Amino acid sequence: MKASLFYRIAAVLILLFDIGHTVGFLQHDPEWKVDSLIGSMKSIHFDIQGFSRSYWDFFVGFGLFVTVFLLLAAAVAWQLGRLDTETLARVRGIGWSLALCFVVLTFLSFRYFFVLPLIFSIVIAVCLTVAAWLSAKPSGAK
């Protein structure tokens, strides 16, 4: 198997993860009865560095930060999947960094979230680790 296949699989999975995160992070089930909590988050304002912000602003802002960074990760994985074997071997640090990032995201998903992000994180981390491993040496190297 070639590293490029695993990078492309990871890129598609990261994109799906990104879409799910973006659609899901602002939705809530009425049975959770969080309307009063959300109302509090929106109503409690404080001044920080010349701006008036609420906890809701931070919640939405950080959620959108994650959206943007997942999109970047998908683009990087896709671009790595387009590289030839020689180039992949030369930039393997990027592949290992991306793999390590998703290993950490797997731990965070286990610690703070739920099954779906955990499954996505595990599968993406495995794909990226395999891709980084396969890209460590050019195919013709011994």
C-alpha positions as CSV (number, residue, x, y, z in Angstrom):
1,M,0.0,0.0,0.0
2,K,1.1,3.5,-0.7
3,A,1.3,6.4,1.8
4,S,-0.7,8.6,-0.7
5,L,-3.7,6.4,-0.3
6,F,-3.7,6.7,3.5
7,Y,-3.2,10.4,3.3
8,R,-6.2,10.8,1.0
9,I,-8.4,8.5,3.1
10,A,-7.4,10.6,6.2
11,A,-8.1,13.9,4.3
12,V,-11.6,12.7,3.4
13,L,-12.3,11.5,6.9
14,I,-11.0,14.8,8.3
15,L,-13.3,16.7,6.0
16,L,-16.2,14.6,7.2
17,F,-15.2,15.2,10.8
18,D,-15.0,18.9,10.1
19,I,-18.5,19.0,8.6
20,G,-19.9,17.0,11.5
21,H,-18.2,19.3,14.0
22,T,-19.4,22.4,12.3
23,V,-23.0,21.3,11.9
24,G,-23.1,19.8,15.4
25,F,-21.4,22.0,17.8
26,L,-24.1,24.7,17.9
27,Q,-27.0,22.2,18.0
28,H,-28.5,20.8,21.2
29,D,-31.3,18.4,22.0
30,P,-34.2,20.1,23.9
31,E,-34.1,17.2,26.4
32,W,-30.7,18.4,27.6
33,K,-32.5,21.5,29.0
34,V,-29.5,23.7,28.4
35,D,-31.5,26.8,27.3
36,S,-30.9,28.5,30.7
37,L,-27.2,27.7,30.5
38,I,-26.9,29.0,27.0
39,G,-28.9,32.1,28.0
40,S,-26.4,32.6,30.8
41,M,-23.5,32.2,28.5
42,K,-24.9,34.8,26.2
43,S,-25.9,37.3,28.9
44,I,-22.8,37.4,31.0
45,H,-20.5,39.9,29.3
46,F,-17.1,41.1,30.4
47,D,-14.5,43.5,29.0
48,I,-11.3,42.0,27.7
49,Q,-8.6,44.0,25.9
50,G,-11.1,46.7,24.8
51,F,-13.8,44.3,23.7
52,S,-17.1,43.3,25.3
53,R,-17.4,39.5,25.1
54,S,-19.5,36.7,26.5
55,Y,-18.8,33.1,27.3
56,W,-21.0,32.3,24.3
57,D,-18.7,34.4,22.1
58,F,-15.8,32.3,23.3
59,F,-17.7,29.0,22.8
60,V,-18.7,29.9,19.2
61,G,-15.3,31.4,18.4
62,F,-13.4,28.3,19.6
63,G,-15.8,26.0,17.8
64,L,-15.2,27.9,14.6
65,F,-11.4,27.8,15.3
66,V,-11.7,24.0,15.3
67,T,-13.6,24.1,12.1
68,V,-10.9,26.1,10.4
69,F,-8.0,23.9,11.7
70,L,-9.7,20.7,10.7
71,L,-10.2,22.1,7.2
72,L,-6.5,23.0,7.2
73,A,-5.6,19.5,8.4
74,A,-7.7,18.0,5.6
75,A,-6.0,20.2,3.0
76,V,-2.5,19.3,4.3
77,A,-3.3,15.6,4.3
78,W,-4.7,15.8,0.8
79,Q,-1.5,17.7,-0.4
80,L,0.7,15.1,1.2
81,G,-1.2,12.4,-0.7
82,R,-0.4,14.2,-3.9
83,L,3.4,14.1,-3.3
84,D,5.7,11.6,-5.0
85,T,7.5,9.0,-2.8
86,E,10.9,10.9,-2.8
87,T,9.3,14.2,-1.7
88,L,7.2,12.4,1.0
89,A,10.4,11.0,2.4
90,R,12.0,14.4,2.6
91,V,9.0,16.0,4.3
92,R,8.1,13.1,6.6
93,G,8.3,15.5,9.6
94,I,5.0,17.1,8.4
95,G,3.3,13.7,8.1
96,W,4.5,12.7,11.6
97,S,3.4,16.0,13.1
98,L,-0.1,15.6,11.6
99,A,-0.2,12.0,12.9
100,L,0.9,13.1,16.4
101,C,-1.7,15.9,16.3
102,F,-4.5,13.3,15.7
103,V,-3.1,10.9,18.4
104,V,-3.5,13.8,20.9
105,L,-7.0,14.6,19.5
106,T,-7.9,11.0,20.0
107,F,-6.9,11.3,23.7
108,L,-8.9,14.6,24.0
109,S,-11.9,13.0,22.3
110,F,-11.8,10.1,24.8
111,R,-11.4,12.4,27.8
112,Y,-13.8,15.2,26.9
113,F,-16.2,14.1,24.1
114,F,-18.2,11.1,23.0
115,V,-18.1,8.1,20.7
116,L,-18.4,9.6,17.2
117,P,-15.4,12.1,17.5
118,L,-13.5,9.3,19.2
119,I,-14.0,6.9,16.3
120,F,-13.1,9.6,13.7
121,S,-10.0,10.6,15.7
122,I,-8.8,7.0,16.1
123,V,-9.3,6.1,12.4
124,I,-7.7,9.3,11.2
125,A,-4.8,8.9,13.6
126,V,-4.2,5.3,12.3
127,C,-4.4,6.4,8.7
128,L,-1.9,9.3,9.2
129,T,0.4,7.1,11.3
130,V,0.5,4.4,8.6
131,A,1.0,7.1,5.9
132,A,3.9,8.7,7.8
133,W,5.4,5.3,8.4
134,L,5.1,4.3,4.7
135,S,6.6,7.6,3.6
136,A,9.7,7.3,5.8
137,K,11.7,5.8,3.0
138,P,11.5,6.1,-0.8
139,S,10.1,2.9,-2.3
140,G,13.4,2.1,-4.0
141,A,15.5,2.5,-0.8
142,K,16.8,-0.5,1.1
